[in-house]
Amino acid sequence: QLSGRGEIILAAAFVEIGIRLTIDSRLPTVGYQIKIQMVLNNFFYGLLFLVFESSVVYTMIKGGHTHETVKMVDLACAVVELMHLAGVLVVYYLSTIKNE
């Protein structure tokens, strides 16, 4: 079974896929399209990472791990995902500045 949080994140991932399919068909075939595809891909990877993390946390809770241990895993994964998003933003804006 997947936890409720995982199901919500997975639903958001499918909405993101729908948005991406809509946006991709309307973007011109220039460098901007490649940049936005990189951003959208990384957002999708982040959502999949959070679904995986939610499943791990759910399994840990069912396995009898302490609340503190589960909380630390949850916090560590949140920090990793925030760093991932910050990295995506830095790469995107540096490539935008470089091309101007």
VOKE-611233 format. One record per residue (C-alpha): residue number from 1; residue in three letters; x, y, z. Coordinates in pm, 1 decimal. Each point is the difference from the previous one (the first is absolute). Layout:
<rec num="NUM" residuo="ALA" x="X" y="Y" z="Z"/>
...
END
This chain:
<rec num="1" residuo="GLN" x="0.0" y="0.0" z="0.0"/>
<rec num="2" residuo="LEU" x="101.9" y="353.3" z="-65.2"/>
<rec num="3" residuo="SER" x="-53.0" y="260.9" z="266.5"/>
<rec num="4" residuo="GLY" x="-246.5" y="284.8" z="-51.4"/>
<rec num="5" residuo="ARG" x="281.9" y="248.5" z="-38.9"/>
<rec num="6" residuo="GLY" x="157.8" y="-213.5" z="-271.5"/>
<rec num="7" residuo="GLU" x="-328.7" y="-23.7" z="-186.0"/>
<rec num="8" residuo="ILE" x="-42.9" y="377.8" z="5.7"/>
<rec num="9" residuo="ILE" x="355.3" y="55.8" z="-125.0"/>
<rec num="10" residuo="LEU" x="-49.2" y="-261.2" z="-271.4"/>
<rec num="11" residuo="ALA" x="-321.0" y="175.6" z="-107.9"/>
<rec num="12" residuo="ALA" x="193.5" y="328.2" z="-17.1"/>
<rec num="13" residuo="ALA" x="263.1" y="-174.0" z="-213.9"/>
<rec num="14" residuo="PHE" x="-267.7" y="-109.4" z="-247.6"/>
<rec num="15" residuo="VAL" x="-140.3" y="354.2" z="-11.1"/>
<rec num="16" residuo="GLU" x="353.3" y="122.8" z="-67.2"/>
<rec num="17" residuo="ILE" x="29.4" y="-248.4" z="-287.2"/>
<rec num="18" residuo="GLY" x="-324.9" y="135.9" z="-146.7"/>
<rec num="19" residuo="ILE" x="122.1" y="357.5" z="30.5"/>
<rec num="20" residuo="ARG" x="328.4" y="-97.0" z="-159.3"/>
<rec num="21" residuo="LEU" x="-167.2" y="-167.3" z="-295.1"/>
<rec num="22" residuo="THR" x="-210.7" y="311.8" z="-54.0"/>
<rec num="23" residuo="ILE" x="294.5" y="239.0" z="29.4"/>
<rec num="24" residuo="ASP" x="235.6" y="-205.3" z="-218.3"/>
<rec num="25" residuo="SER" x="-237.9" y="10.3" z="-295.0"/>
<rec num="26" residuo="ARG" x="-26.9" y="380.5" z="16.6"/>
<rec num="27" residuo="LEU" x="365.7" y="92.1" z="48.9"/>
<rec num="28" residuo="PRO" x="208.5" y="108.3" z="-298.0"/>
<rec num="29" residuo="THR" x="293.3" y="-222.8" z="-85.5"/>
<rec num="30" residuo="VAL" x="273.6" y="225.6" z="132.7"/>
<rec num="31" residuo="GLY" x="239.7" y="0.0" z="294.1"/>
<rec num="32" residuo="TYR" x="-276.8" y="111.6" z="235.1"/>
<rec num="33" residuo="GLN" x="-182.1" y="-327.3" z="-60.5"/>
<rec num="34" residuo="ILE" x="306.0" y="-199.3" z="103.5"/>
<rec num="35" residuo="LYS" x="39.4" y="204.7" z="319.9"/>
<rec num="36" residuo="ILE" x="-363.2" y="-34.0" z="104.9"/>
<rec num="37" residuo="GLN" x="6.5" y="-371.6" z="-77.2"/>
<rec num="38" residuo="MET" x="299.9" y="-35.2" z="232.0"/>
<rec num="39" residuo="VAL" x="-188.6" y="182.9" z="274.7"/>
<rec num="40" residuo="LEU" x="-315.2" y="-207.2" z="-48.9"/>
<rec num="41" residuo="ASN" x="199.7" y="-323.9" z="-5.6"/>
<rec num="42" residuo="ASN" x="167.7" y="90.8" z="327.5"/>
<rec num="43" residuo="PHE" x="-330.8" y="93.3" z="162.0"/>
<rec num="44" residuo="PHE" x="-136.4" y="-338.4" z="-103.7"/>
<rec num="45" residuo="TYR" x="308.5" y="-178.7" z="136.4"/>
<rec num="46" residuo="GLY" x="-45.2" y="189.1" z="326.2"/>
<rec num="47" residuo="LEU" x="-361.6" y="-110.5" z="25.9"/>
<rec num="48" residuo="LEU" x="98.2" y="-361.4" z="-65.7"/>
<rec num="49" residuo="PHE" x="269.0" y="28.7" z="267.1"/>
<rec num="50" residuo="LEU" x="-260.6" y="123.6" z="247.9"/>
<rec num="51" residuo="VAL" x="-232.9" y="-288.4" z="-88.2"/>
<rec num="52" residuo="PHE" x="285.6" y="-243.7" z="61.4"/>
<rec num="53" residuo="GLU" x="84.0" y="175.3" z="327.8"/>
<rec num="54" residuo="SER" x="-361.9" y="-16.8" z="109.1"/>
<rec num="55" residuo="SER" x="-5.0" y="-372.8" z="-65.6"/>
<rec num="56" residuo="VAL" x="320.2" y="-47.0" z="198.5"/>
<rec num="57" residuo="VAL" x="-141.1" y="199.4" z="293.1"/>
<rec num="58" residuo="TYR" x="-323.7" y="-199.4" z="-13.0"/>
<rec num="59" residuo="THR" x="197.5" y="-326.1" z="3.9"/>
<rec num="60" residuo="MET" x="213.3" y="122.5" z="288.1"/>
<rec num="61" residuo="ILE" x="-307.3" y="90.1" z="205.4"/>
<rec num="62" residuo="LYS" x="-160.4" y="-337.7" z="-68.7"/>
<rec num="63" residuo="GLY" x="332.7" y="-167.7" z="81.9"/>
<rec num="64" residuo="GLY" x="3.3" y="143.9" z="349.1"/>
<rec num="65" residuo="HIS" x="269.4" y="266.7" z="-29.6"/>
<rec num="66" residuo="THR" x="-13.5" y="279.3" z="252.7"/>
<rec num="67" residuo="HIS" x="-171.5" y="325.4" z="-83.3"/>
<rec num="68" residuo="GLU" x="328.9" y="187.3" z="37.1"/>
<rec num="69" residuo="THR" x="174.9" y="-222.2" z="-255.9"/>
<rec num="70" residuo="VAL" x="-281.9" y="37.6" z="-249.9"/>
<rec num="71" residuo="LYS" x="-6.8" y="374.6" z="57.2"/>
<rec num="72" residuo="MET" x="374.3" y="25.2" z="-68.0"/>
<rec num="73" residuo="VAL" x="-32.6" y="-196.9" z="-326.7"/>
<rec num="74" residuo="ASP" x="-290.6" y="221.9" z="-102.0"/>
<rec num="75" residuo="LEU" x="194.9" y="316.2" z="81.8"/>
<rec num="76" residuo="ALA" x="312.6" y="-122.4" z="-179.2"/>
<rec num="77" residuo="CYS" x="-199.3" y="-75.3" z="-314.8"/>
<rec num="78" residuo="ALA" x="-168.6" y="340.9" z="15.8"/>
<rec num="79" residuo="VAL" x="340.1" y="169.7" z="23.5"/>
<rec num="80" residuo="VAL" x="132.0" y="-205.9" z="-293.3"/>
<rec num="81" residuo="GLU" x="-299.9" y="97.9" z="-212.4"/>
<rec num="82" residuo="LEU" x="34.5" y="368.3" z="93.2"/>
<rec num="83" residuo="MET" x="367.3" y="-12.4" z="-100.1"/>
<rec num="84" residuo="HIS" x="-100.2" y="-169.1" z="-325.8"/>
<rec num="85" residuo="LEU" x="-251.4" y="276.3" z="-77.2"/>
<rec num="86" residuo="ALA" x="253.4" y="268.4" z="90.4"/>
<rec num="87" residuo="GLY" x="247.5" y="-165.5" z="-236.0"/>
<rec num="88" residuo="VAL" x="-257.1" y="-3.5" z="-280.3"/>
<rec num="89" residuo="LEU" x="-67.9" y="370.6" z="53.1"/>
<rec num="90" residuo="VAL" x="370.3" y="86.3" z="2.1"/>
<rec num="91" residuo="VAL" x="67.0" y="-197.1" z="-319.3"/>
<rec num="92" residuo="TYR" x="-302.8" y="152.2" z="-172.8"/>
<rec num="93" residuo="TYR" x="81.5" y="359.7" z="90.0"/>
<rec num="94" residuo="LEU" x="371.4" y="-36.7" z="-71.0"/>
<rec num="95" residuo="SER" x="-78.8" y="-137.2" z="-344.4"/>
<rec num="96" residuo="THR" x="-245.5" y="285.8" z="-55.1"/>
<rec num="97" residuo="ILE" x="259.8" y="261.0" z="98.7"/>
<rec num="98" residuo="LYS" x="265.8" y="-172.3" z="-211.5"/>
<rec num="99" residuo="ASN" x="-216.8" y="14.4" z="-311.2"/>
<rec num="100" residuo="GLU" x="-86.8" y="369.3" z="29.6"/>
END
